[in-house]
Amino acid sequence: MPTDIELIHNLSRRVIQLEGQVAFLYKHLGIEFVPESAPADDPRIIELIKKGKKLDAIKLHREIYSSGPQDAIAAINEMQGRLGL
């Protein structure tokens, strides 16, 4: 029976392979992946994330949504992952 580390390693390797296959298909088909933003995504926050100003994005999120630090960090991390930034 494989250990947890072996399972994680196997899954990581499989994800990398699948990402490569998807990238190949996009290139072969001549299409580009454009992540969808959620209606609540503020374009100013997205722009800060794109510029690598994560701390500023967190501060702006807190100002706009009156969120606490942990909620703002979680929201920015979720946004980064979902939008591939």
Biopython code that builds the backbone (N, CA, C, O; Angstrom):
import numpy as np
from Bio.PDB.StructureBuilder import StructureBuilder

atoms = [
    (1, "MET", "N", (0.852, -1.188, 0.000)),
    (1, "MET", "CA", (0.000, 0.000, 0.000)),
    (1, "MET", "C", (0.891, 1.242, 0.000)),
    (1, "MET", "O", (1.804, 1.360, 0.817)),
    (2, "PRO", "N", (0.616, 2.177, -0.933)),
    (2, "PRO", "CA", (1.449, 3.378, -1.011)),
    (2, "PRO", "C", (1.263, 4.283, 0.205)),
    (2, "PRO", "O", (0.184, 4.347, 0.795)),
    (3, "THR", "N", (2.333, 4.975, 0.561)),
    (3, "THR", "CA", (2.263, 5.927, 1.665)),
    (3, "THR", "C", (1.600, 7.210, 1.182)),
    (3, "THR", "O", (1.409, 7.414, -0.017)),
    (4, "ASP", "N", (1.254, 8.066, 2.128)),
    (4, "ASP", "CA", (0.647, 9.346, 1.772)),
    (4, "ASP", "C", (1.576, 10.173, 0.882)),
    (4, "ASP", "O", (1.127, 10.817, -0.067)),
    (5, "ILE", "N", (2.851, 10.152, 1.190)),
    (5, "ILE", "CA", (3.817, 10.915, 0.399)),
    (5, "ILE", "C", (3.871, 10.380, -1.027)),
    (5, "ILE", "O", (3.932, 11.160, -1.978)),
    (6, "GLU", "N", (3.849, 9.082, -1.182)),
    (6, "GLU", "CA", (3.858, 8.482, -2.522)),
    (6, "GLU", "C", (2.595, 8.857, -3.292)),
    (6, "GLU", "O", (2.658, 9.159, -4.484)),
    (7, "LEU", "N", (1.460, 8.836, -2.617)),
    (7, "LEU", "CA", (0.200, 9.213, -3.261)),
    (7, "LEU", "C", (0.235, 10.669, -3.718)),
    (7, "LEU", "O", (-0.183, 10.990, -4.831)),
    (8, "ILE", "N", (0.737, 11.542, -2.852)),
    (8, "ILE", "CA", (0.822, 12.962, -3.205)),
    (8, "ILE", "C", (1.773, 13.153, -4.373)),
    (8, "ILE", "O", (1.483, 13.916, -5.295)),
    (9, "HIS", "N", (2.906, 12.466, -4.341)),
    (9, "HIS", "CA", (3.878, 12.564, -5.437)),
    (9, "HIS", "C", (3.243, 12.095, -6.751)),
    (9, "HIS", "O", (3.400, 12.748, -7.783)),
    (10, "ASN", "N", (2.534, 10.974, -6.717)),
    (10, "ASN", "CA", (1.885, 10.452, -7.919)),
    (10, "ASN", "C", (0.826, 11.407, -8.450)),
    (10, "ASN", "O", (0.717, 11.619, -9.657)),
    (11, "LEU", "N", (0.048, 11.979, -7.540)),
    (11, "LEU", "CA", (-0.989, 12.942, -7.951)),
    (11, "LEU", "C", (-0.353, 14.201, -8.533)),
    (11, "LEU", "O", (-0.832, 14.736, -9.533)),
    (12, "SER", "N", (0.720, 14.670, -7.911)),
    (12, "SER", "CA", (1.411, 15.858, -8.427)),
    (12, "SER", "C", (1.951, 15.600, -9.832)),
    (12, "SER", "O", (1.821, 16.446, -10.717)),
    (13, "ARG", "N", (2.547, 14.447, -10.029)),
    (13, "ARG", "CA", (3.075, 14.102, -11.348)),
    (13, "ARG", "C", (1.945, 14.029, -12.371)),
    (13, "ARG", "O", (2.103, 14.483, -13.504)),
    (14, "ARG", "N", (0.824, 13.470, -11.982)),
    (14, "ARG", "CA", (-0.322, 13.352, -12.890)),
    (14, "ARG", "C", (-0.889, 14.728, -13.249)),
    (14, "ARG", "O", (-1.251, 14.969, -14.401)),
    (15, "VAL", "N", (-0.966, 15.625, -12.269)),
    (15, "VAL", "CA", (-1.455, 16.977, -12.523)),
    (15, "VAL", "C", (-0.541, 17.687, -13.515)),
    (15, "VAL", "O", (-1.017, 18.360, -14.429)),
    (16, "ILE", "N", (0.779, 17.539, -13.335)),
    (16, "ILE", "CA", (1.734, 18.158, -14.253)),
    (16, "ILE", "C", (1.547, 17.612, -15.665)),
    (16, "ILE", "O", (1.589, 18.370, -16.635)),
    (17, "GLN", "N", (1.341, 16.308, -15.784)),
    (17, "GLN", "CA", (1.109, 15.705, -17.102)),
    (17, "GLN", "C", (-0.175, 16.257, -17.732)),
    (17, "GLN", "O", (-0.195, 16.600, -18.914)),
    (18, "LEU", "N", (-1.225, 16.337, -16.948)),
    (18, "LEU", "CA", (-2.499, 16.845, -17.463)),
    (18, "LEU", "C", (-2.397, 18.311, -17.869)),
    (18, "LEU", "O", (-2.971, 18.718, -18.879)),
    (19, "GLU", "N", (-1.674, 19.100, -17.090)),
    (19, "GLU", "CA", (-1.485, 20.506, -17.459)),
    (19, "GLU", "C", (-0.757, 20.617, -18.793)),
    (19, "GLU", "O", (-1.089, 21.465, -19.622)),
    (20, "GLY", "N", (0.236, 19.756, -18.996)),
    (20, "GLY", "CA", (0.961, 19.749, -20.259)),
    (20, "GLY", "C", (0.065, 19.369, -21.420)),
    (20, "GLY", "O", (0.159, 19.958, -22.496)),
    (21, "GLN", "N", (-0.802, 18.391, -21.213)),
    (21, "GLN", "CA", (-1.722, 17.959, -22.260)),
    (21, "GLN", "C", (-2.714, 19.066, -22.602)),
    (21, "GLN", "O", (-3.012, 19.299, -23.773)),
    (22, "VAL", "N", (-3.214, 19.735, -21.593)),
    (22, "VAL", "CA", (-4.163, 20.827, -21.828)),
    (22, "VAL", "C", (-3.473, 21.963, -22.583)),
    (22, "VAL", "O", (-4.039, 22.520, -23.524)),
    (23, "ALA", "N", (-2.242, 22.308, -22.169)),
    (23, "ALA", "CA", (-1.499, 23.361, -22.862)),
    (23, "ALA", "C", (-1.273, 22.981, -24.323)),
    (23, "ALA", "O", (-1.391, 23.828, -25.208)),
    (24, "PHE", "N", (-0.949, 21.711, -24.581)),
    (24, "PHE", "CA", (-0.758, 21.241, -25.953)),
    (24, "PHE", "C", (-2.043, 21.403, -26.763)),
    (24, "PHE", "O", (-2.010, 21.866, -27.903)),
    (25, "LEU", "N", (-3.169, 21.021, -26.172)),
    (25, "LEU", "CA", (-4.447, 21.129, -26.876)),
    (25, "LEU", "C", (-4.792, 22.582, -27.188)),
    (25, "LEU", "O", (-5.229, 22.893, -28.296)),
    (26, "TYR", "N", (-4.596, 23.478, -26.208)),
    (26, "TYR", "CA", (-4.860, 24.895, -26.456)),
    (26, "TYR", "C", (-4.015, 25.395, -27.619)),
    (26, "TYR", "O", (-4.519, 26.075, -28.514)),
    (27, "LYS", "N", (-2.726, 25.056, -27.603)),
    (27, "LYS", "CA", (-1.825, 25.499, -28.666)),
    (27, "LYS", "C", (-2.231, 24.886, -30.007)),
    (27, "LYS", "O", (-2.282, 25.582, -31.021)),
    (28, "HIS", "N", (-2.517, 23.592, -30.011)),
    (28, "HIS", "CA", (-2.896, 22.893, -31.243)),
    (28, "HIS", "C", (-4.187, 23.455, -31.838)),
    (28, "HIS", "O", (-4.321, 23.567, -33.057)),
    (29, "LEU", "N", (-5.119, 23.802, -30.980)),
    (29, "LEU", "CA", (-6.408, 24.325, -31.444)),
    (29, "LEU", "C", (-6.376, 25.832, -31.684)),
    (29, "LEU", "O", (-7.327, 26.400, -32.220)),
    (30, "GLY", "N", (-5.277, 26.476, -31.285)),
    (30, "GLY", "CA", (-5.159, 27.913, -31.498)),
    (30, "GLY", "C", (-6.083, 28.732, -30.622)),
    (30, "GLY", "O", (-6.570, 29.786, -31.030)),
    (31, "ILE", "N", (-6.322, 28.242, -29.413)),
    (31, "ILE", "CA", (-7.191, 28.985, -28.500)),
    (31, "ILE", "C", (-6.413, 29.368, -27.252)),
    (31, "ILE", "O", (-5.359, 28.804, -26.958)),
    (32, "GLU", "N", (-6.947, 30.328, -26.533)),
    (32, "GLU", "CA", (-6.309, 30.801, -25.317)),
    (32, "GLU", "C", (-7.302, 30.696, -24.170)),
    (32, "GLU", "O", (-8.479, 31.020, -24.322)),
    (33, "PHE", "N", (-6.818, 30.241, -23.026)),
    (33, "PHE", "CA", (-7.659, 30.157, -21.843)),
    (33, "PHE", "C", (-7.770, 31.540, -21.217)),
    (33, "PHE", "O", (-6.758, 32.176, -20.922)),
    (34, "VAL", "N", (-8.988, 32.001, -21.016)),
    (34, "VAL", "CA", (-9.237, 33.281, -20.368)),
    (34, "VAL", "C", (-10.092, 33.000, -19.141)),
    (34, "VAL", "O", (-11.279, 32.701, -19.267)),
    (35, "PRO", "N", (-9.492, 33.095, -17.947)),
    (35, "PRO", "CA", (-10.262, 32.808, -16.735)),
    (35, "PRO", "C", (-11.394, 33.803, -16.551)),
    (35, "PRO", "O", (-11.267, 34.986, -16.866)),
    (36, "GLU", "N", (-12.490, 33.301, -16.041)),
    (36, "GLU", "CA", (-13.648, 34.167, -15.795)),
    (36, "GLU", "C", (-13.515, 34.825, -14.436)),
    (36, "GLU", "O", (-13.110, 34.185, -13.466)),
    (37, "SER", "N", (-13.851, 36.085, -14.368)),
    (37, "SER", "CA", (-13.873, 36.740, -13.068)),
    (37, "SER", "C", (-15.292, 36.652, -12.527)),
    (37, "SER", "O", (-16.264, 36.574, -13.278)),
    (38, "ALA", "N", (-15.381, 36.665, -11.221)),
    (38, "ALA", "CA", (-16.692, 36.619, -10.565)),
    (38, "ALA", "C", (-17.256, 38.036, -10.534)),
    (38, "ALA", "O", (-16.497, 39.005, -10.556)),
    (39, "PRO", "N", (-18.569, 38.163, -10.483)),
    (39, "PRO", "CA", (-19.168, 39.505, -10.464)),
    (39, "PRO", "C", (-18.652, 40.379, -9.324)),
    (39, "PRO", "O", (-18.612, 41.603, -9.448)),
    (40, "ALA", "N", (-18.257, 39.753, -8.215)),
    (40, "ALA", "CA", (-17.791, 40.531, -7.062)),
    (40, "ALA", "C", (-16.315, 40.910, -7.160)),
    (40, "ALA", "O", (-15.821, 41.653, -6.312)),
    (41, "ASP", "N", (-15.601, 40.419, -8.175)),
    (41, "ASP", "CA", (-14.183, 40.752, -8.317)),
    (41, "ASP", "C", (-14.030, 42.211, -8.730)),
    (41, "ASP", "O", (-14.486, 42.621, -9.798)),
    (42, "ASP", "N", (-13.392, 42.971, -7.881)),
    (42, "ASP", "CA", (-13.167, 44.384, -8.186)),
    (42, "ASP", "C", (-11.974, 44.485, -9.134)),
    (42, "ASP", "O", (-10.909, 43.945, -8.836)),
    (43, "PRO", "N", (-12.131, 45.161, -10.258)),
    (43, "PRO", "CA", (-11.038, 45.259, -11.230)),
    (43, "PRO", "C", (-9.780, 45.919, -10.651)),
    (43, "PRO", "O", (-8.667, 45.619, -11.081)),
    (44, "ARG", "N", (-9.959, 46.810, -9.685)),
    (44, "ARG", "CA", (-8.789, 47.446, -9.057)),
    (44, "ARG", "C", (-7.969, 46.421, -8.284)),
    (44, "ARG", "O", (-6.740, 46.473, -8.280)),
    (45, "ILE", "N", (-8.657, 45.489, -7.629)),
    (45, "ILE", "CA", (-7.964, 44.438, -6.883)),
    (45, "ILE", "C", (-7.250, 43.503, -7.853)),
    (45, "ILE", "O", (-6.105, 43.120, -7.616)),
    (46, "ILE", "N", (-7.910, 43.139, -8.927)),
    (46, "ILE", "CA", (-7.304, 42.265, -9.935)),
    (46, "ILE", "C", (-6.050, 42.910, -10.501)),
    (46, "ILE", "O", (-5.035, 42.238, -10.684)),
    (47, "GLU", "N", (-6.108, 44.189, -10.776)),
    (47, "GLU", "CA", (-4.953, 44.899, -11.341)),
    (47, "GLU", "C", (-3.777, 44.906, -10.364)),
    (47, "GLU", "O", (-2.627, 44.732, -10.767)),
    (48, "LEU", "N", (-4.070, 45.107, -9.083)),
    (48, "LEU", "CA", (-2.999, 45.075, -8.081)),
    (48, "LEU", "C", (-2.350, 43.694, -8.007)),
    (48, "LEU", "O", (-1.130, 43.575, -7.894)),
    (49, "ILE", "N", (-3.175, 42.663, -8.070)),
    (49, "ILE", "CA", (-2.638, 41.297, -8.036)),
    (49, "ILE", "C", (-1.754, 41.061, -9.255)),
    (49, "ILE", "O", (-0.667, 40.497, -9.137)),
    (50, "LYS", "N", (-2.215, 41.491, -10.423)),
    (50, "LYS", "CA", (-1.429, 41.322, -11.652)),
    (50, "LYS", "C", (-0.080, 42.018, -11.555)),
    (50, "LYS", "O", (0.915, 41.530, -12.091)),
    (51, "LYS", "N", (-0.044, 43.159, -10.872)),
    (51, "LYS", "CA", (1.197, 43.929, -10.730)),
    (51, "LYS", "C", (2.098, 43.379, -9.619)),
    (51, "LYS", "O", (3.190, 43.896, -9.380)),
    (52, "GLY", "N", (1.623, 42.316, -8.940)),
    (52, "GLY", "CA", (2.418, 41.734, -7.862)),
    (52, "GLY", "C", (2.311, 42.485, -6.548)),
    (52, "GLY", "O", (3.143, 42.306, -5.659)),
    (53, "LYS", "N", (1.296, 43.320, -6.419)),
    (53, "LYS", "CA", (1.104, 44.118, -5.207)),
    (53, "LYS", "C", (0.022, 43.476, -4.339)),
    (53, "LYS", "O", (-1.048, 44.044, -4.120)),
    (54, "LYS", "N", (0.334, 42.288, -3.857)),
    (54, "LYS", "CA", (-0.642, 41.508, -3.096)),
    (54, "LYS", "C", (-1.052, 42.218, -1.803)),
    (54, "LYS", "O", (-2.230, 42.234, -1.447)),
    (55, "LEU", "N", (-0.084, 42.800, -1.106)),
    (55, "LEU", "CA", (-0.401, 43.493, 0.138)),
    (55, "LEU", "C", (-1.357, 44.659, -0.111)),
    (55, "LEU", "O", (-2.294, 44.875, 0.658)),
    (56, "ASP", "N", (-1.117, 45.404, -1.184)),
    (56, "ASP", "CA", (-2.029, 46.501, -1.535)),
    (56, "ASP", "C", (-3.414, 45.975, -1.906)),
    (56, "ASP", "O", (-4.427, 46.601, -1.595)),
    (57, "ALA", "N", (-3.451, 44.819, -2.573)),
    (57, "ALA", "CA", (-4.735, 44.201, -2.930)),
    (57, "ALA", "C", (-5.493, 43.805, -1.671)),
    (57, "ALA", "O", (-6.709, 43.977, -1.596)),
    (58, "ILE", "N", (-4.780, 43.279, -0.688)),
    (58, "ILE", "CA", (-5.418, 42.893, 0.579)),
    (58, "ILE", "C", (-5.963, 44.133, 1.289)),
    (58, "ILE", "O", (-7.086, 44.129, 1.794)),
    (59, "LYS", "N", (-5.153, 45.191, 1.321)),
    (59, "LYS", "CA", (-5.601, 46.443, 1.967)),
    (59, "LYS", "C", (-6.845, 46.993, 1.273)),
    (59, "LYS", "O", (-7.799, 47.410, 1.931)),
    (60, "LEU", "N", (-6.829, 46.993, -0.060)),
    (60, "LEU", "CA", (-7.979, 47.513, -0.794)),
    (60, "LEU", "C", (-9.210, 46.649, -0.559)),
    (60, "LEU", "O", (-10.316, 47.169, -0.415)),
    (61, "HIS", "N", (-9.026, 45.346, -0.520)),
    (61, "HIS", "CA", (-10.152, 44.437, -0.241)),
    (61, "HIS", "C", (-10.752, 44.757, 1.119)),
    (61, "HIS", "O", (-11.973, 44.793, 1.271)),
    (62, "ARG", "N", (-9.903, 44.986, 2.098)),
    (62, "ARG", "CA", (-10.387, 45.305, 3.447)),
    (62, "ARG", "C", (-11.177, 46.607, 3.450)),
    (62, "ARG", "O", (-12.194, 46.722, 4.133)),
    (63, "GLU", "N", (-10.702, 47.593, 2.679)),
    (63, "GLU", "CA", (-11.404, 48.882, 2.611)),
    (63, "GLU", "C", (-12.761, 48.742, 1.927)),
    (63, "GLU", "O", (-13.767, 49.259, 2.413)),
    (64, "ILE", "N", (-12.779, 48.038, 0.797)),
    (64, "ILE", "CA", (-14.006, 47.927, 0.017)),
    (64, "ILE", "C", (-15.069, 47.108, 0.731)),
    (64, "ILE", "O", (-16.237, 47.493, 0.786)),
    (65, "TYR", "N", (-14.642, 45.955, 1.285)),
    (65, "TYR", "CA", (-15.608, 45.002, 1.835)),
    (65, "TYR", "C", (-15.662, 44.995, 3.360)),
    (65, "TYR", "O", (-16.382, 44.188, 3.948)),
    (66, "SER", "N", (-14.914, 45.880, 4.004)),
    (66, "SER", "CA", (-14.852, 45.938, 5.475)),
    (66, "SER", "C", (-14.552, 44.554, 6.062)),
    (66, "SER", "O", (-15.158, 44.135, 7.048)),
    (67, "SER", "N", (-13.613, 43.865, 5.438)),
    (67, "SER", "CA", (-13.279, 42.514, 5.878)),
    (67, "SER", "C", (-12.089, 42.549, 6.829)),
    (67, "SER", "O", (-11.303, 43.496, 6.849)),
    (68, "GLY", "N", (-11.987, 41.488, 7.611)),
    (68, "GLY", "CA", (-10.846, 41.343, 8.501)),
    (68, "GLY", "C", (-9.628, 40.879, 7.717)),
    (68, "GLY", "O", (-9.743, 40.505, 6.550)),
    (69, "PRO", "N", (-8.466, 40.901, 8.351)),
    (69, "PRO", "CA", (-7.240, 40.532, 7.635)),
    (69, "PRO", "C", (-7.262, 39.101, 7.082)),
    (69, "PRO", "O", (-6.867, 38.872, 5.938)),
    (70, "GLN", "N", (-7.714, 38.158, 7.874)),
    (70, "GLN", "CA", (-7.723, 36.763, 7.415)),
    (70, "GLN", "C", (-8.698, 36.555, 6.265)),
    (70, "GLN", "O", (-8.395, 35.835, 5.314)),
    (71, "ASP", "N", (-9.862, 37.181, 6.349)),
    (71, "ASP", "CA", (-10.842, 37.056, 5.269)),
    (71, "ASP", "C", (-10.319, 37.684, 3.975)),
    (71, "ASP", "O", (-10.520, 37.142, 2.888)),
    (72, "ALA", "N", (-9.652, 38.826, 4.102)),
    (72, "ALA", "CA", (-9.110, 39.494, 2.923)),
    (72, "ALA", "C", (-8.005, 38.664, 2.285)),
    (72, "ALA", "O", (-7.954, 38.536, 1.062)),
    (73, "ILE", "N", (-7.127, 38.104, 3.097)),
    (73, "ILE", "CA", (-6.048, 37.254, 2.579)),
    (73, "ILE", "C", (-6.629, 36.046, 1.862)),
    (73, "ILE", "O", (-6.193, 35.692, 0.766)),
    (74, "ALA", "N", (-7.621, 35.413, 2.492)),
    (74, "ALA", "CA", (-8.256, 34.233, 1.874)),
    (74, "ALA", "C", (-8.917, 34.611, 0.551)),
    (74, "ALA", "O", (-8.825, 33.865, -0.424)),
    (75, "ALA", "N", (-9.577, 35.757, 0.512)),
    (75, "ALA", "CA", (-10.253, 36.196, -0.710)),
    (75, "ALA", "C", (-9.252, 36.463, -1.829)),
    (75, "ALA", "O", (-9.484, 36.085, -2.978)),
    (76, "ILE", "N", (-8.144, 37.111, -1.496)),
    (76, "ILE", "CA", (-7.124, 37.418, -2.505)),
    (76, "ILE", "C", (-6.476, 36.126, -2.998)),
    (76, "ILE", "O", (-6.254, 35.966, -4.198)),
    (77, "ASN", "N", (-6.174, 35.216, -2.094)),
    (77, "ASN", "CA", (-5.590, 33.930, -2.501)),
    (77, "ASN", "C", (-6.541, 33.148, -3.403)),
    (77, "ASN", "O", (-6.115, 32.538, -4.384)),
    (78, "GLU", "N", (-7.826, 33.170, -3.066)),
    (78, "GLU", "CA", (-8.827, 32.479, -3.885)),
    (78, "GLU", "C", (-8.896, 33.111, -5.268)),
    (78, "GLU", "O", (-8.963, 32.413, -6.279)),
    (79, "MET", "N", (-8.878, 34.435, -5.300)),
    (79, "MET", "CA", (-8.957, 35.155, -6.562)),
    (79, "MET", "C", (-7.728, 34.845, -7.424)),
    (79, "MET", "O", (-7.852, 34.615, -8.627)),
    (80, "GLN", "N", (-6.555, 34.839, -6.809)),
    (80, "GLN", "CA", (-5.326, 34.508, -7.544)),
    (80, "GLN", "C", (-5.414, 33.120, -8.157)),
    (80, "GLN", "O", (-5.082, 32.926, -9.327)),
    (81, "GLY", "N", (-5.862, 32.161, -7.366)),
    (81, "GLY", "CA", (-5.960, 30.795, -7.868)),
    (81, "GLY", "C", (-6.989, 30.635, -8.959)),
    (81, "GLY", "O", (-6.738, 29.980, -9.971)),
    (82, "ARG", "N", (-8.140, 31.229, -8.758)),
    (82, "ARG", "CA", (-9.230, 31.098, -9.727)),
    (82, "ARG", "C", (-8.899, 31.776, -11.044)),
    (82, "ARG", "O", (-9.251, 31.275, -12.112)),
    (83, "LEU", "N", (-8.219, 32.925, -10.969)),
    (83, "LEU", "CA", (-7.909, 33.666, -12.186)),
    (83, "LEU", "C", (-6.538, 33.318, -12.761)),
    (83, "LEU", "O", (-6.155, 33.809, -13.823)),
    (84, "GLY", "N", (-5.809, 32.470, -12.049)),
    (84, "GLY", "CA", (-4.498, 32.069, -12.532)),
    (84, "GLY", "C", (-3.487, 33.203, -12.538)),
    (84, "GLY", "O", (-2.658, 33.307, -13.442)),
    (85, "LEU", "N", (-3.563, 34.047, -11.524)),
    (85, "LEU", "CA", (-2.661, 35.212, -11.469)),
    (85, "LEU", "C", (-1.477, 34.933, -10.560)),
    (85, "LEU", "O", (-0.614, 35.793, -10.389)),
]
sb = StructureBuilder()
sb.init_structure("model")
sb.init_model(0)
sb.init_chain("A")
sb.init_seg("    ")
for serial, (resi, resn, name, xyz) in enumerate(atoms, 1):
    if name == "N":
        sb.init_residue(resn, " ", resi, " ")
    sb.init_atom(name, np.array(xyz, "f"), 0.0, 1.0, " ", f" {name:<3s}", serial, name[0])
structure = sb.get_structure()
